[in-house]
Amino acid sequence: MNLHGIWAIYRFEMARFGRTIWTSLAVPVITTSLYFIVFGSAIGSQMREVSGVPYGAFIVPGLMLLAIFSESILNASLGIYMPKFTGTIYEILSAPLSPIETVMGYVGAATTKSLLIGLIIFATAHLFVDLPVAHPFLMLLYLVLVAAAFCLFGFAIGILANGFEQLQVVPLLIVTPMTFLGGAFYSVQILPEPWRTITLFNPVVYLINGFRWTFFGQSDVGVGISLGVSFAFLCACLAFVTIIFRTGWRLKA
Amino acid sequence: MTDSILRLSGISKHYRDGPTALHAVDLDIRRGEIFALLGPNGAGKTTLISIVCGIVTPSSGTILVDGHDALVDYKAARRRIGLVPQELATDAFETVLATVSFSRRLFGRAADPAYVERLLRDLSLWEKRSAKIKDLSGGMKRRVLIAKALAHEPELLFLDEPSAGVDVALRRDMWTLVRSLRERGVTIILTTHYIEEAEEMADRVGVIAKGRLLLVEDKVALMQKLGKRELDLTLVEPLDAVPAELAEWSPTLVHDGHVLRYVFNATDERTGIPGFLRRVGDLGIHFKDLETAKSSLEDIFVDLVERER
């Protein structure tokens, strides 16, 4: 295994993150604070509790995942798209790196960034609400799993994209709406039929509820199904990226 | 048997709904030589290099780099290769030292600050090691690309159009560098359409046009074999037309009839010069000067490529 090569890509990507560290960290912190002010304080004061959990705390897992989804896709897609755009991809393609090693470097760095942002939001949330975590180890594990899956997804988008605007299409037009409609700010149980049943076809529901379970020990759907959906998504993204590297589609002429 | 560091067999590249970029190219590169691949724009030079380096997937054929199959045992093959691309593709916000160190690790080599420092000094980049690439001139960026390609100590270096867009001084520096690399045992393949570059540096020359490798020859032998010589007679009185009595030698009139030119093959046992001069004298054509010139690699190249058209 080319460990030096993986480490080189990882360090390069983390250095890129380091150059914009203040904006990278300030944006999610400010956005999360705004969500807390609007949803937690303004609307939350009218709702009190959801499934026995104070509303301000209830929305924290959803808020964390909302940021993780968008940051993971953005970081990972930019990580591989920029070399394509500047032409420096030649060096990556001509290096003695297997597809999995290349992915480990790029996706590993993007996952690290997403985790940092997720944990900063978690810390920020403590400034606004009392936030117990029922299963802290599983919470971290789940966070890694979801971040890695969405970074792989973002990496695939970065390879397929033909322009900067295409990098934005999936996160803005698909992932964010699915997150908002996936129970980030409410319990699926409060939806009337047929919307409740329709919502269950949204895979994000399972990701958010699985993560919420690690905080409060309860969720709208079974934890096993949530974990299964998360793993399936991770495996699907991994398979897709592997196929891209094997065939060279959108990477090699 | 010649010690081959790169062996290409039947390398083809067909683009879907597009032209065939390469037609079953066979090529052997000897260890330690400087090989110049000449060809006009769009001939397939960069495609061929990109295939060897793993950037473009061939449609068919095999590539052996120092005995390692570049498609199957690609890691071993690629560790031996360095590539200086034609385009100035760089990470604008990285420093020179960081980007060269990155390239070394990317190719699986542990950090070696002493080697990297020596490399940067050799390329006159050491003073600029902390500068961001975006602040460098085009020539300096070209040097950075060379440093990146050499950072992992490759045995085989590809220089794709190394002189494109560089000034005369840098071109000379680069030639000196290439020679010093060869002395260290690095095999160099350069693509160029500057014939002067190939004539100056190459041991062997390959000519490619429309995706076909037209010939591969030792440079000196090529110039002897395909080279023509010209005998120019500067006439006392200009001629309007070539006299019919000289048709046997097919001379031409140049410079408004002031020069009578006879082209002959230098390697022929009989050049035809004595007979030609005798006949010129018999016809009462007086000349005040006589000179001969041999054709350059450029003439040979143009001739070959024209024939392919």
Interface residues (C-beta under 8 A of the other chain):
Chain A: N2 H4 G5 W7 A8 I9 R11 F12 A15 R16 R19 T86 G87 T88 Y90 E91 I92 L93 S94 A95 P96 L97 S98 G248 K252 A253
Chain B: Y15 T47 S50 C53 G54 I55 V56 T57 Y74 K75 A76 A77 R78 R79 I81 L83 P85 E87 A89 T90 D91 A92 F93 E94 A98 F102 S103 R105 L106 F107 G108 R109 A110 K148
